[in-house]
Amino acid sequence: MDEMAIAGGLRGAPVELAPCQTVDLPYIADAEIVLEAEILPTGWDLAGGRFGEFTRLMGGLHWNPLVRVKAISIARTRSTTICICRGRTLAGGADPLCRHPPGAQDAGCHRQGHQCHARRLCVLARRDLDQEKSGRGQECALGALSVMDLKHVVVVDDDIDVFDPMDVEWAIATRVQGDRDIMIVSNARAKPLDPSLPQGFGVVPTGAKVGIDATIPEGIPREHYERITYAYAIRAKIDDM
């Protein structure tokens, strides 16, 4: 998938590109700084770091290759920042898998909005087109867990605001029975930046992925989840009290 095409779709306009001077690659035309370099064939012999990571934790030292900078370009004017949001692209990757898992009718995929875990947690809102929903929440979760970086997936009904953490937590607290609605996939490919995994140079870690079906359980009437409402709540005026 072309990242520049994704960026153009998010912006609603194509991303203008320009050719580098010494490297046969394009760059974003209004970038403020462009570094052109070549990787030297001298091995990975330079320690880099430690740097802050998206997990809000400090990363470790890493051995990096030496590079020779061949050209530096600096823009005369400030550029318009273009950012590919990783959480959004992950949610987009989960979307088609959750729309059409075996036996499911329809589902929507949205990212819950915290930068520190956007690459680890995804909340999906599904809408069934019929009354038969047995196992559909689990199928939706399994489809989303096949997306590369996702570690935890929560499936909710469409009455839950997937961008509101309190609403999602309420669904988990009131609609989930752990022995029935939580599934664990062991020995799945994981990312080294997850501090809960064993660490080691050159080791590709594996870990567990968790799916939580926080939809209204089958056989329980939806009206049992009617939210509290107050008579005349929107008609009362403080000035009249």
Steps between C-alpha positions, in 0.01 A plus 500: 500500500632844405541723806487815286168384355367455855626847593331646194175328595516641853574852369248483218769602250809338346832535681743691282833318462839604361810300396807483723832635371721197565260216587250345260203562729233770533442714806207715618548821303433743787705314761703736718814283502603217265800281581637283219743227605639155424544212745867404525596129472693508829254311715275601785758653727358822640289512817195726485257607772348491746193665353146555621252263333128521420435280806602798718799294613873533435636261240835321522829543317500367144782427260451698182680516166726787405371727224669761282292814446519605134267799488297722732212714377327762715170665404490878465151510654326299770332186375155356560545202729378167360469221754400136442321405820595141579195437712270605216674277246480203736131560550462524125675165466262343748192645334461264200584198716224596741247586233511153349619233745325164452133530595505872581272748329658837564742676733677832526853551625620800698811576699469594863692824523803479729835539327689285751301189414352574159714223351400247765128548565212522255130539581249380241133587478287241320145516370321171431245498224303213653419370846735201491829613652646190664877509468510804277680721752773238536537469123533875465769508772694214340495677164639819652767317703652376175610859428873529563546719809165465673529334840160560663167529319166592656178444305197706605148569375425812300348675803852533645720798409829333404685830547384534862714283735239523778228375266718207392587417862128509586429246226774272632375535857134427419508266200802272545530169683867409502462124449270555203598824331881522522716307253878469507719416200842382620839513326404773253757726337572796730706819497827541696388838637242325719674506841291209630682259265842335544764721342815398317713606204387334179202333666162529329259482795168321507219579740130478565222686321174560682152547357211622717142463382327787682178482299164437664488125570270284292165434667503819707246763383659823381263700720687366804774742395282809476703790630379725781290792381343783697159650433513862379879495525548712190212740584607625844670841509713621789367855460145374568591319825 
